[in-house]
């Protein structure tokens, strides 16, 4: 009989060995062994908890020891989320950079409380979890739920958020090591999350931008299910950017070619920077761009300057900086993270305004890079119907919500039932406006 599972929670990811976390976060990554042996990973273990310890609520003590059968059925086949290879945004290095830089902390309203599951002292599952005192930086909006609950006399905050802070990118949230029973591990993580919620007196648990198979599993565990939509670019095996353009209707091809030409017309040059090519001077320039965009869009940029240095030091080979230079000076840039399967576009900014430069750096350069690297898709962030005309298709995104108050749960459940229908219909309608040629088209190729 296998050893019982134990649940704990920690207020600092530095208390978890990097190799142990990453075996749960990216079990199917072909780069796992190389990353574990890299100099950046050496010393990132429980014996060297660098960075702020955080509030540690709840403390790393055991919540409960489990020996009973799991509530869900045994799942031995590899799930869709495990088939996804390395996702840098859920890696130990990325999450640790957020904490060590002060971008994520109780002061910013993101107090780490990562839920961990061990068997015989070995980490087998984890969930990146945060105690939230607001609903900012999440990209799945529950402000109306919070307002209604507060008006009714309830306390919506604190709440638990299982996500990657400030990153509206789909990725695994119930992190389970390869070879571990998925159903049992996921059930144990849910028990841990609910135990933390109860101990804190939190109103709810929110798991956002998770893959569909985890969304279905949480639905079976009693979570309310929510959908939204983004725009992703899919690589259909295009050898070059021009081959991608060849799949578009003639008018759309001409529009994109004109936009790319006009974006660079003022003598602008574009650079791809990754690995050791990224220097502190590049981060200085990019942070200026990021602050400008952040202050205009949401009032206060979330990420500190130190975050960019730390993440650049820890995972430079997983970073793509697309930088625009004019007259010898950098004027704009876009930050991307490189997965084994996807390119994740995260932030953009500029100190000069030029027509179509945003489209060039964030969308077209990302497509070009993904084609050259053989990546399956580009995720260019939340919102933005303007991405549709540039080859990005509508896709559904998923979140799951566990609300403690039965009255609030009933009201939200009724709303989500209607919202899911609307989102699905909207995604279908938007797909009709993609720029791709249809099989019935008889237009002459250029």
N, C-alpha and C positions, 0 to 999 in steps of 0.2 A: 504494500500500500504506500502511495506517495506521501511525502511529508506534507503537513498542513501549510496553508498559505498564511502569511502575516501581512498586515497593512500598516503602513506608517505614512507620515507626511513630513516634509522638510521645508523650511523657510529659505533655503539657499541651494541652488543646483550645484554649487561648489562642493557640497557635502556628499555628492554622488560621484563615483568614479566615472570619468568621461567614457572609458571603454564600455562600462556596464550600461550607461544610459544609451550610448549609440548602438549597442547590440539590440536594444529594444526599439529605438527610434527608426533605425534603418537596417532591418535584418536582411533585406534582399540586396543590399548595396554591394556592387562588385568592387567598390573602392574601400570597403570597410577595413580590411587588414592594413592596407597602405596608410590610411588615415590614422589608425591606432598607433602605427610605428613612426609617424612623422614627429619631428622635434616639437611641433606646437602642442602635441597631445601629452608629451612626457610631463609627469608631475601633476596632471590635472586629476587628482584623485582625492579620496576622503582624508588622506594624510596632509593634504596641502589645500585647505579650503580658502583660496585667495578671494579677495573681494569682501564686500559688506555681508555680514551674516544675516541681515534682514530681521524681521520681527519674530521669526519662527513660530507664528501661530498658524496651525497647530504645531506642537513640538514634534521631533522625530520619534517620539515614543509610539509603541504599538497601539493601534486603534482596536484591533481584535485579531484573534487567531482563528482561522477557518479550517474546519475539517469536514464539514458537511458537504453533500453533493452540490454542485453548482445548480443555480436555478434554470439556466438555459441549457439547451442540448449541446453535446460535445461536437465541436467543429474541428475536424482533423485536416481538411483540405485547405490549401493556401488561399486566403482571401484576396480580393482585388487590391486592398490597401497594402498587403504584404508583397504583391507582385510589383508594386511601385518601388523603384530602386532609390538611390540616395536622394533625399530631400534635405538640402542644407538648412532650411529654416527651422527644422525640428531637431537639429543636431545640438549636442552639448555645447559646442563652441559658440554657436549663435546665441543660444539662450543665456549662456554665461556672460557673454559680452553685454547683453542687455542689462543684466544685474550688476556686473562690476562697474559699468559706466554710470550707474545711477539713473538710467533711462527707465528702468523698472524697479520700483521700490515702494514701500508704504507711503512715502512722501508724494509720489506721483499717482497714488491710487491703484497701484498694481503690486500688492504684497505677495511674493511667491509662497505657495503652499503646495508644492508638487506631491502628488499622491504616488506612493511606491508600493509594489507588491514583491515580497521575497518568499522564496522557498529554501529552507535549510541555509539561510544566510545569503543566498544568491538572488540578485535582482532579476525578476522575470517579466515585469510589466511596470509601466509608469504612465502618468498623465500630466502634461504640463499645465499646472493649475495656479490660479491667482485669485486672491481676495480683492474684490473691487469695491471702491467707495463711490463710483460713478459709472457711467456707461460710455465713456469716451475711448477712442482708439480701437474700437471693436469692429466696425463696419457691418454689423448686424444689429439693427436699431431696435431697442426696447424702451426708448424714452417714454413712449405713450403708456406702456405697461407700468413703468415706475411712477409716472405722474398720477395715473388712475389709482394705483395702490396707496400712494401717499395721501391722496385726497380722501380715500376711504378710511384713513387712520392707520394704515400699515407702514412698516419700515421695509422698503425695498432693498436698501443697502445696510449691511454688506451683502454681496452676492458672490458666487464662485464662477469664475470664467476659465474654461478649459480651451486654450487657444495659444497661438503665437502672437504676442503683443504687437499691435500696429501692422499686422501683415494679413491682408485679406486674400490669402493664398491657400488653396486646398491642400491638405496633408493629413497624415494619420494623427489622431489625438489619443486613441487608446493603444499605447505603444507596447507591443508584446514581442518577446524574443522568438526567433525561429525555433520550431520544434516544440513549442509550448501549446497546450490546448487553448485555442482561441476563446471558446465559449466560457471556460472556467476563468481564464485570466480577465476577460472583459467583465464578467459578472462580479469578480472580486474588486476590480477598479471602481465599478459603480457603487458597490457597498462602501468602499473607502470614501468616495466623493460624498455620498449621502451621510456618512458618519461625520465627516468634516463639516458639512453644512449644518448638521444638528448641533454639533458642539459649539459652533460659532453663532448659532441662531440666525444664520443667513436665510434669505428668502428663497433662493433659487440656485440652480446649477445650469450653466449655459455652455454648450459644446459647439463651437463654431468652425465653419469651413472644414468639416470632416468629410471623408469619402463616403460614398453611398452605402457601402456594406456596413460601416460603423453606424451610420444613420439608421439603417434598418435594425441593427442589433439594439441600439438604444431605444428605438420605438417599441421593440418587443419587451424592453425592460421598463416601459411605462413613461418614457420621455415624450414630450410633445414634439412633433416634427414640423420643421419649417423649411421652405425653399426660397431661393432668390436666384438671380442670374448674373453672370458675368459674360465677358467676351474673350475667348481664347483663340489663338491661331494654331491650327493643326498642320503638321508636316506630312504631306502625302507622298513623301519620298522625292521631293523636288531636288534635282542636282544643283540648280542655281536659282537665284532670285528671279531671273528672267523666265525660268520654267514655271515658277509660281505665278508670275504675271500672265503666262500663257494660259493658265486655267481660268482667268477672269474674262468677263465680257470686255469687248474692245474699248468701250467708252471708259470703263473703270481702269483699264491698263493705262490709257492715255492720261487720266487724271493723276494716277500715282506717279507716273514718270514725270509729269509736270511738277507735282509737289516736291519730289526729290530734287529736281533740277533747281527749282526756285529756292528751296531751303538753303542750298549751298551757294547760291548765286553771289551773295555779298563777300565772297572770298573766304568762306568758312570751310575749315578742314575738320574731319572727324577722326578720332583715335579710339581704338579699342585697347584698354589697359586691363591686364589681369596678372595674377601672380606677383613676381618680384618687380614688375614694371610699375606697380602702384606705389607711389611715395607719399610721404606726409604732405608735400606741397599739393598733390592731387586731392587729398582729403580736405585740406584747407579750402581749396577752390570749391570742391563739391559741397562742403558744409555751408558755404555762403549761398550757393544756389538753393540748397535744401531749406535754409532758414527763410529765404525770400518767398519761396512757394508756400511753406508751412504757415508763415505769419499771415499770408493773404487768404489761405483756404480755411484754416481752422484756428487761427489766433495764436497758437503757441506750438512750435515744432516739438514733437515728442522725444526725439533722439538727441542725446548730448554729443558734443564734438568728440569726446573720448570714445564713444561707442564705435565710431568709424575707425579709429586707430586700433582698437582692440579686435574688432572683427576682421580688419585687414591683416593684422598680425597672425590671428589664429586660423584664418581660412582664406588666404589670398587667392589660392587656386580655384576657389569656388565663387569668386567675384568677377564680374565684368563691369568695368566703368566705361561708359561711352561718353567721351568728352569732345566738345566742340571748341575749336580755337579760331579766333579771328585777330589778325594783326599781331600775332605772337602771344596773345593772352587768352586764357580760357574764359568762355562766356556762358556755357551751359553744359549740363551733364545729366546722365541717367544711370542709376545704380541698378544692377541686376545680380541675382544669385544663380549659380549654375548647378542644376541637378544632373543626375544621370539620364533623366528622361525629359526634363523640362527646364526652360529658362524662366525665372521668376523676376519680372520687372517690379521694382519696389518704389523708387523715389526718383524725382526729376526736379530740376530747377534751372533758372537762367537769370542772368543779370542784364541781358539785352533781349529785346523782342524782335524776332524775325519771322516772317510768314512761314508756316509749315515746319519750323525747326523742331517743335515738340513732336510732331508726327514722325519726322526723320529719326530723331534720337531714340524715342521710346518704342516705336512700332516697326519701322522699316529696318533700322539697324538690328533690332532684336530678331526679326525674321531672318535677316541675312546671316547673323551669327548662328542661329539655330540650324539653318540649312547646312552651314559649313561644319558644325559639330555633330550633325545627325541627330539632333534632339527632336523629340516627338511633338512638342508643343511649346507655345509661349503663353504664359499667363501674365497679362499686362495690368493687373490690379483691378480694383472695383470700378463699377459704373462705366459710363462712357459709350453712349450709342454711336458716337463718331467713329469708334473702332470698327463698326460693322462694314463701312464702305472701304476699309483698308484690309479686308481679308480675315478679320477676326469674327468668329461665329458665336452665337449665343449658346451658353451652356448653363445648366442648373448648378447651383451651389446649395449646400445642405447645412443645417444646424439643428440641434436638439436641445430641449429645455425642460427642466424638471422643477416645477414650482411647488413649494411646500403648502401654501394656503389653498384649500380646495375651491374656494370661491374664485380666487384669481385664476386658478388652473382652468376652471370651467369657462370663464370669460375668454381667456387667451386661446383655449382649444377651439372655441367656436369661431374666433377670428382667423386662426391659422387654417382652418378647413376651407374657408372662403379664399384666403390669400393664396394657398397652394394652387387652386384652380386658376386664379388670375395669372399667377406667375407662369404656369405651364402654357396657358393660352398665349400670353405675351411672347414667350420664347418661340413658340411655333410661328407666330405672326412675324416676328423679327427675322426668322430664318429665311422667309421669302424675300427679304431685301438684301441678302448676301450678294456680293459682286461676282460670284462664280458663274461660269457658263453652265447651262443645262444641257443634258444629252440631246435634246431636241433642237438646240441652237444650230443654225446653218451659216452663222456669220463667217466670213473669210478671216483666217488668221493673218495677223500682220507679219 
